[in-house]
Amino acid sequence: MASEHSDTTDGDTGALALKILVAGGFGVGKTTLVGVVSEIKPLRTEELLSEAGQSVDDTGGVDQKVTTTVAMDFGRITIRSGLSLYLFGTPGQDRFWFLWDELAQGALGAVVLADTRRLQDCFPAVDFFEHRHIPFVVAVNCFAGSGAYGPDDVSRALDLDQGTPVVLCDARDRASGKEVLIRLVEYAGRMHTAR
């Protein structure tokens, strides 16, 4: 669930690092969220969309997208001295889902990014975390032109378990992204304590 590591740069020998996944459909903003909140230059495995992928990748609603994550994104954010979050952004297309089991090993929780214009794209991520009993929050990335749906509307549409947090966010905004992560850590903490 969490890993201990020694950080010799600041002398903190018992720092706690919590692993968080950022998941969701293709083009929902996972890479953007990891990049905007990360205090280090994020590791990205972005590749150009290819003609070969056109037959298997549904780019409907994200016609301007020219790259895709093919393995994962990685970033880090320090919450306070001795406590950091390691962020792992998952690839969104079905053909890369085999990576999710590996990435989920030891995760404290997950953020499922959602786009109300393509809400059905986050069902696989919701199912994945529910079946593995990994606490998650749904973060609705408020794109221009998307409908004005509240958290309760999204929760009902996704048939979420009662109590699963739904928050509105802007994945391009650092403060908004940090708020999503705070909500997740608080929720995951409550869930793990209850177990």
Disulfide bonds with the S-S distance in Angstrom:
none
